[in-house]
Amino acid sequence: MWQLARHATAAEDAKDYEKALKFYRTMALAAPKRPIGPRKGCDMLIKLGRTLEAEEPCRAVLPREEVNVHDFRRWLKLVAREATKVPREVLDYAREAIAHLYDQPGGEI
C-alpha cells in the first residue's frame, strides 16, 4: 500500500492528476475501509475538472472511519454545485453523514 501511495503522491506532485487518480483508485480497491483512496481520487477528479464524476468517490468517503468535516463539506459543495434543487435522498444521506461524524472521536462539527 505504501508503494501505491508513494507513486500517487509523485504523480500528484508532477501535476499528472490522471496518473495519480489511477493509483488512488487502486488504493480504494486495496483498502476498502480506509478513506484515503476515494478521498484523494475525489480531489484528483476535481483538479481534472470532472466534478460530476467526483461526486461518487467523495460520497464513498462519508460512511468510512476517519471521515472528517472537510470530506462532508467537499461532497455537499459538489452536490450543490451540480443541482438546482438538492434531491430528497441526498438530504437524507447528508443527515446520515452528519450523524456518522458525531459518532467519530473528535467528530463534533
C-alpha positions in Angstrom: 0.0 0.0 0.0 2.8 2.4 0.8 4.2 1.9 -2.7 0.9 2.9 -4.2 0.8 6.0 -2.0 4.3 6.9 -3.0 3.6 6.6 -6.7 0.3 8.5 -6.3 2.0 11.3 -4.4 4.8 11.5 -7.0 2.3 11.8 -9.8 0.3 14.4 -8.0 3.4 16.4 -7.3 4.2 16.3 -11.0 0.6 17.5 -11.7 -0.1 14.3 -13.5 -3.6 14.0 -11.9 -4.8 11.4 -14.3 -2.0 9.0 -13.3 -2.4 9.9 -9.6 -6.1 9.1 -10.0 -5.3 5.6 -11.2 -3.1 4.9 -8.1 -5.8 6.3 -5.7 -8.5 4.2 -7.3 -6.3 1.1 -6.8 -5.7 2.2 -3.2 -9.5 2.4 -2.8 -9.9 -1.2 -4.0 -6.9 -2.5 -1.9 -8.2 -0.9 1.3 -12.0 -0.6 1.0 -12.5 0.6 4.6 -9.9 3.3 4.5 -11.0 6.8 3.2 -7.7 7.8 1.6 -8.2 6.2 -1.8 -11.6 7.7 -2.6 -10.8 10.9 -0.8 -7.7 11.6 -2.9 -9.5 10.2 -6.0 -12.2 12.8 -5.5 -9.5 15.5 -5.2 -7.9 14.4 -8.5 -11.2 14.4 -10.3 -11.9 17.9 -9.1 -8.5 19.0 -10.2 -9.2 17.5 -13.6 -12.5 19.4 -13.8 -14.6 16.2 -13.7 -16.9 17.3 -10.9 -19.8 15.1 -11.9 -17.6 12.0 -11.8 -16.1 13.2 -8.5 -19.4 13.0 -6.6 -19.3 9.2 -6.3 -15.8 8.9 -4.7 -16.5 11.9 -2.5 -19.6 10.3 -1.2 -17.9 7.0 -0.8 -15.7 8.5 1.9 -18.5 9.6 4.2 -19.6 6.3 5.8 -16.0 5.2 6.4 -13.9 5.5 9.6 -11.7 8.6 9.8 -14.2 10.7 7.9 -13.9 14.4 8.7 -15.9 17.6 8.3 -13.8 18.6 5.2 -14.9 15.4 3.5 -18.5 16.1 4.1 -18.2 19.8 3.1 -16.5 18.9 -0.2 -19.2 16.3 -1.1 -22.0 18.7 -0.3 -20.4 21.5 -2.3 -20.2 19.2 -5.3 -23.8 18.2 -5.0 -25.0 21.8 -4.5 -22.9 23.0 -7.5 -24.4 20.4 -9.8 -28.0 20.6 -8.7 -30.5 23.5 -8.7 -32.6 21.6 -6.2 -31.0 19.0 -3.9 -32.9 15.7 -4.1 -34.5 14.3 -1.0 -32.3 11.2 -1.0 -29.2 13.5 -0.9 -30.5 15.4 2.0 -31.3 12.2 3.8 -27.8 10.9 3.1 -26.4 14.2 4.4 -28.3 13.7 7.7 -26.8 10.2 8.0 -23.3 11.5 7.2 -23.7 14.2 9.9 -24.8 11.5 12.4 -21.8 9.4 11.5 -19.5 12.4 12.0 -20.9 12.9 15.5 -20.2 9.2 16.3 -16.5 9.6 15.4 -13.9 10.5 18.0 -13.4 14.3 17.7 -16.3 14.3 15.3 -18.0 17.3 16.7 -19.0 19.9 14.0 
